[in-house]
């Protein structure tokens, strides 16, 4: 086994694993964290990649279980009870730069979008009181360095870094079934909108052991939680009239209210291992834990509310009730010649949904190829196809089921070294 294996063969394996992670991970995970570029043996290396994910989760047998719900203007809150597409396609960019400082120190800076979600069943379904559209975005800028030393046959490496995150998003749902007036929205359409944003700083620490001659590497990395501090935003209820004396009266109706709340993005631990097992063959695998169980019911209170913000005095809340996420993957890579290599893998992701939500267990099969026209340039292309397993969900307003659905993803990247 020679050193070029660590560069060419592993290239396809990394892109394959990246596709798996973004296509199947639970909670709010999108791109997650990835520091593989830090281990590139070149003195300088830069990489840019994009992954496009196409989930196809449909909701079936929707039942409105809250007698207070009703149909608003323009049919909002009624309509479809089956065949409702909940998920949206999305792209995940990543860019990074790595530099070696002397023989022992490597440092990397990168931009990524670790978290995100987009649920968009629309207004014309029986569960509009629960959700019309929800979207979450994130931006992450990180710096990570490592120090390596000789240890027996290979090299031992310790690493650490910090990252800054911004998270924002919104949710729309039917709050009150407002009737129409002569076919118009004179009273509003009854839809409320929550908008939020927050930011924070996290850190990572880890260790790795490498034997380049056999393309062996084992790494263990811990990423801390990111305390978003005071998450600020607004609750817009201008589409709901404030009518004193009615049963639906609420002091927040008819206006935009500033709100705030608290939440941290989860910490995680990931173990990765790979090794040459025969000439031009490599085996690789990983296991990751993410602390999604910290996301239960997140309350947001009007600014100025006295006392702790809880479900008893909040203006609104996000109900997630997640459990911890686990992702396990493994695969094989093969070097065909000095320019071409490929890899294939399988991954299982434990669904994070409990009593509500659509995140059940996922099985994903992926493959990738790497083309290295010169020793300084590498192109990668990968694809994945997964099965989103069936399940059911229930909240205060609705129940629904979902069957076995598909998720597909494609990924492309380029790496330049010098």
PLY file of the C-alpha trace (Angstrom):
ply
format ascii 1.0
element vertex 418
property float x
property float y
property float z
element edge 417
property int vertex1
property int vertex2
end_header
0.00 0.00 0.00
1.52 3.34 -0.97
0.94 6.95 0.09
-0.95 8.05 -3.04
-3.75 5.72 -1.89
-4.43 8.09 0.97
-5.08 10.84 -1.56
-6.70 9.21 -4.59
-8.62 6.28 -3.16
-9.81 8.16 -0.13
-11.13 10.99 -2.25
-14.02 8.91 -3.55
-14.71 7.49 -0.11
-14.98 10.93 1.48
-17.42 12.25 -1.08
-19.50 9.12 -0.70
-19.71 9.53 3.05
-20.51 13.24 2.69
-23.50 12.44 0.49
-24.72 9.85 2.98
-24.58 12.28 5.88
-26.48 15.06 4.19
-29.06 12.75 2.65
-30.07 10.84 5.76
-29.12 12.58 9.02
-31.89 13.42 11.48
-32.76 16.44 13.58
-31.88 19.69 11.84
-28.66 18.35 10.35
-27.75 19.32 6.80
-24.02 19.36 6.04
-22.94 18.68 9.61
-19.27 19.11 10.50
-16.47 17.84 8.24
-12.73 18.33 8.81
-11.36 15.72 6.35
-9.48 18.43 4.43
-7.25 18.94 7.47
-5.68 15.50 6.88
-4.67 16.12 3.25
-0.91 15.42 3.02
-0.25 18.33 0.63
1.30 21.47 2.07
-1.58 23.59 0.77
-5.00 22.38 -0.32
-8.31 24.03 -1.14
-11.67 22.41 -1.74
-15.15 23.44 -2.86
-18.17 21.17 -2.96
-21.93 21.22 -3.30
-24.46 18.52 -2.46
-28.03 18.56 -3.76
-30.55 16.52 -1.78
-34.01 15.48 -3.01
-36.19 14.02 -0.21
-39.68 12.82 -1.13
-41.65 12.48 2.10
-45.46 12.39 1.67
-48.07 12.63 4.45
-51.09 10.29 4.40
-54.37 9.83 6.30
-54.32 13.26 7.96
-56.99 13.63 10.65
-57.87 16.89 12.43
-58.34 15.94 16.10
-58.86 19.44 17.51
-62.53 20.52 17.38
-61.49 24.18 17.67
-59.82 24.03 14.27
-61.66 25.13 11.17
-61.34 26.38 7.63
-60.06 29.91 7.18
-60.29 32.21 4.19
-59.41 30.84 0.75
-59.81 27.29 2.08
-56.84 27.58 4.46
-57.03 24.76 6.97
-59.05 22.37 4.83
-58.44 20.38 1.69
-56.07 17.48 1.23
-55.81 14.62 3.71
-53.38 12.38 1.75
-50.57 12.67 -0.77
-49.19 15.87 0.80
-45.53 16.47 -0.08
-43.90 17.79 3.09
-40.24 18.04 2.04
-38.36 20.44 -0.24
-35.15 19.90 -2.23
-32.07 21.78 -1.07
-28.38 22.41 -1.83
-25.49 22.42 0.64
-22.29 24.31 -0.23
-18.93 23.90 1.47
-15.56 25.56 0.91
-12.27 25.17 2.77
-8.55 25.91 2.74
-5.79 23.98 4.50
-2.12 24.89 5.08
0.80 23.06 6.70
3.04 25.07 8.99
6.35 23.27 9.23
6.35 19.50 9.60
4.01 19.22 12.56
1.20 21.77 12.35
-1.77 21.81 9.95
-4.54 24.40 9.98
-7.83 24.67 8.11
-10.51 27.33 7.69
-13.86 26.48 6.17
-17.40 27.69 5.51
-20.35 25.30 5.74
-24.08 25.08 6.45
-24.33 22.43 9.20
-28.00 22.87 10.12
-31.20 23.41 8.19
-34.72 22.24 7.46
-37.53 23.03 5.02
-41.03 21.65 5.51
-43.61 23.03 3.09
-46.93 21.14 3.00
-48.70 24.38 2.09
-51.97 25.91 3.25
-54.46 23.64 1.49
-54.29 20.60 3.76
-56.04 19.46 6.92
-52.97 20.14 9.08
-52.52 23.84 8.32
-53.12 24.59 12.02
-49.93 22.63 12.71
-47.72 23.82 9.84
-47.94 25.64 6.53
-44.22 26.21 6.00
-41.14 25.96 8.24
-37.61 26.82 7.15
-34.31 26.96 9.04
-30.94 28.16 7.66
-27.42 28.26 9.08
-23.96 29.58 8.30
-20.79 28.31 9.96
-17.23 29.66 9.76
-14.59 27.51 11.46
-10.88 27.37 12.13
-9.22 24.07 13.11
-5.56 23.21 13.72
-3.70 20.02 14.58
-0.28 19.05 15.90
1.21 15.69 14.93
4.12 13.71 16.32
5.77 10.41 15.57
4.30 7.53 17.56
5.53 4.03 16.75
4.84 3.06 13.16
2.62 6.08 12.49
1.77 9.58 13.62
-0.42 10.73 16.50
-2.32 13.95 16.03
-4.21 16.19 18.45
-6.56 18.82 17.07
-8.81 21.64 18.18
-10.67 24.60 16.81
-13.48 27.13 17.14
-16.48 27.95 14.99
-18.97 30.80 14.72
-22.58 30.06 13.74
-25.59 32.05 12.66
-29.01 30.39 12.61
-32.27 31.89 11.35
-35.66 30.69 10.22
-39.43 31.10 10.17
-42.64 29.16 10.64
-46.13 29.86 9.31
-49.33 28.14 10.43
-53.06 28.79 10.61
-53.64 30.27 14.08
-57.35 31.13 13.83
-59.87 30.09 11.14
-60.86 33.61 10.04
-63.99 33.66 7.80
-64.08 35.45 4.48
-66.10 38.62 3.83
-67.73 38.56 0.39
-64.91 36.35 -0.87
-62.13 38.68 0.29
-59.51 38.61 3.06
-60.94 41.71 4.71
-60.57 40.11 8.15
-57.15 38.63 7.30
-56.41 35.03 6.45
-55.77 33.78 9.99
-52.12 32.83 9.34
-49.40 33.70 11.85
-45.68 33.88 11.17
-42.76 33.40 13.57
-39.33 34.70 12.51
-36.17 34.02 14.53
-32.40 34.50 14.43
-29.51 33.78 16.75
-25.73 33.36 16.82
-23.07 31.76 18.94
-19.59 30.25 19.18
-18.57 26.61 19.63
-15.36 24.62 19.81
-14.00 21.21 18.88
-11.30 18.91 20.18
-10.08 15.56 18.94
-7.29 13.12 18.20
-6.21 10.90 15.33
-3.67 8.20 14.58
-2.38 7.63 11.03
-0.17 5.09 9.26
0.19 6.50 5.73
1.84 3.37 4.28
-1.35 1.36 4.69
-3.78 4.31 4.38
-4.82 3.82 8.00
-6.47 6.58 9.97
-8.62 6.53 13.11
-10.03 9.79 14.46
-12.31 10.85 17.29
-13.70 14.40 17.31
-16.00 16.16 19.77
-17.91 19.27 18.65
-19.37 21.38 21.45
-22.87 22.77 21.62
-23.38 26.32 20.34
-25.27 28.53 22.77
-27.31 30.89 20.60
-27.88 33.22 23.54
-31.06 35.26 23.24
-32.75 34.08 20.06
-34.67 37.14 18.89
-37.46 37.59 16.39
-41.09 38.49 15.86
-44.53 36.94 15.93
-46.61 38.47 13.15
-50.35 38.10 13.81
-51.51 41.01 11.66
-53.64 38.59 9.61
-55.79 37.87 12.69
-58.20 40.64 13.75
-58.34 41.78 17.37
-62.04 41.83 18.22
-62.72 42.62 21.90
-65.35 40.49 23.54
-65.02 37.51 21.21
-63.95 34.02 22.39
-60.83 34.26 20.22
-59.52 37.50 21.74
-55.76 37.62 22.26
-53.72 40.77 23.01
-51.16 39.75 20.35
-53.74 39.55 17.53
-53.60 42.23 14.86
-49.96 43.26 15.40
-46.30 42.29 15.23
-44.73 41.40 18.59
-41.02 41.16 19.41
-40.16 37.84 21.05
-37.10 36.06 22.41
-36.12 32.62 23.65
-33.12 30.41 24.34
-31.73 27.27 22.72
-28.34 25.72 21.92
-27.39 23.83 18.80
-26.37 20.28 19.78
-22.97 18.86 20.61
-21.75 15.75 18.78
-19.11 13.04 18.79
-17.87 11.28 15.65
-15.48 8.35 15.27
-14.05 7.54 11.82
-11.74 4.72 10.77
-10.23 3.53 7.50
-7.50 1.14 6.45
-6.02 -0.51 3.44
-7.07 -4.17 3.45
-5.41 -5.38 0.20
-3.45 -3.80 -2.64
-5.54 -0.88 -3.95
-8.46 -1.66 -1.61
-9.63 0.39 1.35
-12.31 -0.19 4.01
-13.84 2.72 5.92
-16.56 3.37 8.46
-17.89 5.85 10.99
-20.27 6.25 13.91
-21.73 9.58 15.04
-23.88 10.72 17.96
-25.72 14.06 18.04
-27.50 15.38 21.13
-30.82 16.19 19.46
-32.76 15.27 22.62
-32.09 18.82 23.88
-34.67 19.95 21.30
-38.03 19.42 22.96
-40.58 22.28 23.25
-38.84 25.63 22.70
-40.77 28.61 24.07
-40.64 32.21 22.83
-42.06 35.02 24.97
-42.95 38.61 24.22
-40.05 40.92 25.04
-40.59 42.30 28.54
-42.37 39.22 29.89
-41.53 38.83 33.57
-40.07 35.61 34.91
-38.70 32.62 33.00
-40.12 31.97 29.55
-42.13 28.73 29.70
-45.11 27.15 27.98
-47.30 28.84 30.59
-46.49 32.40 29.52
-45.05 32.10 26.00
-46.34 33.82 22.89
-45.65 30.72 20.80
-43.44 27.65 20.79
-41.73 25.15 18.52
-42.60 21.55 19.35
-39.94 19.07 18.18
-39.58 16.40 20.91
-36.46 14.91 19.30
-34.40 12.03 20.63
-30.63 11.66 20.16
-29.40 10.93 16.66
-27.10 8.03 15.73
-25.55 7.47 12.30
-23.50 4.37 11.42
-21.85 3.86 8.02
-19.33 1.61 6.32
-17.97 0.94 2.86
-15.20 -0.09 0.49
-13.00 1.87 -1.90
-10.88 0.71 -4.82
-8.11 2.36 -6.83
-8.47 1.40 -10.50
-5.37 3.24 -11.76
-3.37 6.38 -11.04
-6.23 8.60 -12.18
-9.44 6.82 -11.20
-10.76 5.47 -7.92
-14.20 4.71 -6.54
-16.07 3.82 -3.38
-19.45 2.54 -2.22
-21.03 2.60 1.22
-24.17 1.94 3.23
-25.45 3.97 6.18
-28.14 3.68 8.83
-29.49 6.75 10.58
-31.75 6.42 13.61
-34.75 8.70 13.24
-34.96 11.52 15.78
-38.77 11.93 15.77
-40.71 10.54 18.72
-44.38 11.48 19.16
-44.48 13.89 16.21
-42.51 14.66 13.07
-41.44 12.71 9.98
-37.87 11.67 10.84
-37.91 7.88 11.00
-34.96 5.51 10.47
-33.19 5.90 7.13
-31.10 3.47 5.09
-28.87 5.05 2.45
-26.73 3.48 -0.28
-24.13 5.67 -1.96
-21.27 5.56 -4.44
-18.60 7.99 -5.51
-15.75 8.35 -7.98
-12.60 10.45 -7.96
-10.66 11.58 -11.02
-7.10 12.87 -10.57
-5.75 14.19 -13.90
-2.60 15.51 -12.17
-1.18 15.14 -8.69
-2.38 18.65 -7.86
-6.01 18.43 -9.01
-8.82 16.11 -8.01
-12.49 16.01 -9.04
-15.15 13.97 -7.26
-18.71 13.00 -8.07
-21.03 11.01 -5.84
-24.64 9.93 -5.58
-26.92 8.34 -3.02
-30.32 6.70 -2.86
-32.05 6.08 0.45
-35.23 4.74 2.00
-37.08 6.89 4.53
-38.94 4.30 6.58
-42.61 4.56 7.54
-44.14 5.94 10.72
-46.87 8.04 12.27
-47.19 11.34 14.09
-49.57 13.12 16.47
-49.66 16.60 17.98
-52.40 18.69 19.60
-54.09 19.36 16.25
-53.60 16.44 13.87
-52.51 12.87 13.37
-51.02 11.49 10.16
-49.03 8.61 8.76
-46.22 8.29 6.22
-45.04 5.29 4.24
-41.64 4.18 2.98
-40.38 7.09 0.86
-37.24 7.82 -1.14
-34.41 10.32 -0.79
-31.78 10.91 -3.47
-28.67 13.08 -3.50
-25.81 14.05 -5.80
-22.53 15.67 -4.81
-19.66 17.25 -6.74
-16.38 18.71 -5.51
-12.96 19.87 -6.65
-9.72 19.92 -4.67
-6.54 21.76 -5.67
-3.20 21.09 -3.94
0.22 22.67 -4.17
0 1
1 2
2 3
3 4
4 5
5 6
6 7
7 8
8 9
9 10
10 11
11 12
12 13
13 14
14 15
15 16
16 17
17 18
18 19
19 20
20 21
21 22
22 23
23 24
24 25
25 26
26 27
27 28
28 29
29 30
30 31
31 32
32 33
33 34
34 35
35 36
36 37
37 38
38 39
39 40
40 41
41 42
42 43
43 44
44 45
45 46
46 47
47 48
48 49
49 50
50 51
51 52
52 53
53 54
54 55
55 56
56 57
57 58
58 59
59 60
60 61
61 62
62 63
63 64
64 65
65 66
66 67
67 68
68 69
69 70
70 71
71 72
72 73
73 74
74 75
75 76
76 77
77 78
78 79
79 80
80 81
81 82
82 83
83 84
84 85
85 86
86 87
87 88
88 89
89 90
90 91
91 92
92 93
93 94
94 95
95 96
96 97
97 98
98 99
99 100
100 101
101 102
102 103
103 104
104 105
105 106
106 107
107 108
108 109
109 110
110 111
111 112
112 113
113 114
114 115
115 116
116 117
117 118
118 119
119 120
120 121
121 122
122 123
123 124
124 125
125 126
126 127
127 128
128 129
129 130
130 131
131 132
132 133
133 134
134 135
135 136
136 137
137 138
138 139
139 140
140 141
141 142
142 143
143 144
144 145
145 146
146 147
147 148
148 149
149 150
150 151
151 152
152 153
153 154
154 155
155 156
156 157
157 158
158 159
159 160
160 161
161 162
162 163
163 164
164 165
165 166
166 167
167 168
168 169
169 170
170 171
171 172
172 173
173 174
174 175
175 176
176 177
177 178
178 179
179 180
180 181
181 182
182 183
183 184
184 185
185 186
186 187
187 188
188 189
189 190
190 191
191 192
192 193
193 194
194 195
195 196
196 197
197 198
198 199
199 200
200 201
201 202
202 203
203 204
204 205
205 206
206 207
207 208
208 209
209 210
210 211
211 212
212 213
213 214
214 215
215 216
216 217
217 218
218 219
219 220
220 221
221 222
222 223
223 224
224 225
225 226
226 227
227 228
228 229
229 230
230 231
231 232
232 233
233 234
234 235
235 236
236 237
237 238
238 239
239 240
240 241
241 242
242 243
243 244
244 245
245 246
246 247
247 248
248 249
249 250
250 251
251 252
252 253
253 254
254 255
255 256
256 257
257 258
258 259
259 260
260 261
261 262
262 263
263 264
264 265
265 266
266 267
267 268
268 269
269 270
270 271
271 272
272 273
273 274
274 275
275 276
276 277
277 278
278 279
279 280
280 281
281 282
282 283
283 284
284 285
285 286
286 287
287 288
288 289
289 290
290 291
291 292
292 293
293 294
294 295
295 296
296 297
297 298
298 299
299 300
300 301
301 302
302 303
303 304
304 305
305 306
306 307
307 308
308 309
309 310
310 311
311 312
312 313
313 314
314 315
315 316
316 317
317 318
318 319
319 320
320 321
321 322
322 323
323 324
324 325
325 326
326 327
327 328
328 329
329 330
330 331
331 332
332 333
333 334
334 335
335 336
336 337
337 338
338 339
339 340
340 341
341 342
342 343
343 344
344 345
345 346
346 347
347 348
348 349
349 350
350 351
351 352
352 353
353 354
354 355
355 356
356 357
357 358
358 359
359 360
360 361
361 362
362 363
363 364
364 365
365 366
366 367
367 368
368 369
369 370
370 371
371 372
372 373
373 374
374 375
375 376
376 377
377 378
378 379
379 380
380 381
381 382
382 383
383 384
384 385
385 386
386 387
387 388
388 389
389 390
390 391
391 392
392 393
393 394
394 395
395 396
396 397
397 398
398 399
399 400
400 401
401 402
402 403
403 404
404 405
405 406
406 407
407 408
408 409
409 410
410 411
411 412
412 413
413 414
414 415
415 416
416 417
